[in-house]
Amino acid sequence: MDNLKSVTTVKFKPKIHINRRTMTIIICSVIFAIILTTFIAGLCITDNMVAPNFSQKNLAPSFSHLFGTDWLGRDMFLRTIKGLSLSIIVGTVGSAVSAVLATIIGIAAAMGSKWLDAVINWTVDLVMGIPHLVLLIFCVWQRFNRLISRTCRYSLDQPCTFNAKRSAANTFPTIYCSVQKIRAQ
């Protein structure tokens, strides 16, 4: 029996096994807690806390100003938290309104006539294409704007435009006539 007492027993701690579902719930809870904390912190920040303070402008990051201050002396960390809180509010309200509208329109499409369903589906397809359409228009507008700007600058550098400006002529008709001459060439 003495031999048995000298044998030491080793206890193994059971390994904690977290499956994918539990890990997902933990991660989502942490993200939700961070978003909720940011939202509440942004609501607690008053306008006086982010008001300009010219005696503290352009300070480097420190413990009193975690992100430093801007050229008006405003605390950049507080402004960031306030902006994040506002973004959370806008995103939440936008999502809620979209969900309500989608529910109403979906019910109307399902319970209405085939004609109403076709109109709603066509409208959805149209709206889904709008972001690309807006981007396309913006890109074309930018190029067109640059083209017009360069053409006008070129025409303003021409001798006939310079002489017209010296004689106190109206600028717009002068540029228009110069652009027409350039197009004719």
N, C-alpha and C positions, 0 to 999 in steps of 0.2 A: 503494500500500500504506500510505502514511502516513495517508491518510484513514481507512482502516479501523481503525487503532490509536487514533485519537481518539474513535471511537464507544465509548461505555460500554455495557456490557451490564447490564441490570437483571435480577436474579434474584428470582423470586417464590417465597416460601415456600409450600409446598403447604398448603392449609387442612385442618385436622384435622376429619374428618367422623366424628361419633359417631352411630351410628344408635340407634333407640329401644331396641333389645334391649341394646346395650352400656350405654346410660345407665341402664336399669333394673337391670342387674347391678351397676353402680357404686353406685347409690343403695342397693340392698339390702345390698351389702357394707358400706357406711358405717353404715347403721342397725344391722346385725348387730354391727359392731365397737363401736358405742356401747352397745348392750345388753350385750354380753359384758364390756366395760370396767366398766359399772355393776354388773353381777353380781359380778365379781371384786373390785371395790373394796368392795362391801358385805360380802363375806365377810372382807375384811381388817380391817374395822372391829370392834374388840373392844368389849365392854360397858363397859370402863373409859374408852374414848374418848368415850362418850356418857353417862357417869355425871354426876349433878348436881355442879355446882361453884358453890356459892353466892357465891363471891367474884367471879364473872363473870356475874352474872345481868343480863338485859335490856340487853346490849350491842348497839350498832348494828353493822350490817355493816362489816367491815374485812378486811384481808388475812389476819389470823389466824382470823377467823370470817366466812366469805363471806356467810352469810345471817344473821349475828348470833347471839345466844343468847336462850333463852326465860327465863321467870321462875324457872327452877331452875338457870340457868347452863349448860344443855346446848347444844352446838353444833348449830344447826339444819341446817347443810349436811350434816354427818355423819349426822344423824338422817334427813334426806331420802334420802341415798344408801343408808343401811341399809334404810329402808322400801321404796325402789324395788327393791332386791335381793330382799327378801322377797316383794314382789309378783311379780317375775319367776319366783321359785321356785314360788309358789302357782299362777300361771298356766300354767307349763310342766307341772307335775305334773297339774293339772286337765285340761289338753289331752291329755296322754299317756293318762291313765286313761279319758277320754272316747273317745279314738280306739280304744283296746283294746276297751272295752265295745261301741262301735258296730260294730267289726269282728266280734266274737263274735255279737252280736245279728243283724247282717246276714247272716252265714253261716247262723245257725240259721233265720232267716226264709226264706232261699233254698233251703235243703236240707231243711227240715222240711215238715210237712203244710200244707195250705191253712188249716186251723184255727189252727195256730201262727202262720202269716203274718198272719192276720186279727187275732189277739190282739196280736202285736207292733206292727202298724200302728195299732191302736186305742190301745195304750199310748203310742206315739210322739205321736199326735195329742193325747192327754190331757196329756202332759208339755209339749208345745209351748204348750198353753193355760194352763199353771200360772202363768207369770209375770204374765199379765194377770189371772188369778184372784186371785193374791196381792195385786197392786196394788189390785184392786177391794175385796178384803176389808180391806186396810189403810186405804183411803179411807173405807169405810163405818164401820170401827171408830173412826177418828179423829172422824168426825162424831157417832157414837153416844156416844163418850167425852165429847165436848164438851157434848152435850145432857144427859147424865146429870150432868156436873159443874155445869153452869149450873142445872139443876133442883135439885140438892142445895144449892147455894149460896143459891138463892132460898128454898128451904124453911128453911134455917138462919136466914135473916133474918126469918122470920115470927114474930109474937109468941108463938104457941103453942110453937114450938120453943125460943125464947129462955127461956120460963118452964120448959119441961121440962129444959133444960140447967141452969138455976139450981137446980132441985130435985134435981140429981144423978141424973137418969134416964139410962139407957143411950142412947147417941147413935144407934146403928143403928136400933132400933125406932122411935125418934122421927122420924128422917129418912124411914123407910119409910112411917109413917103420914102424914107431911106430904106426901110425894109422892103417896100414894093420894088424899089430899084435893084436891091440885092437879089430878090427872087427872080426878077426879069433877066438877070445876068446868067 
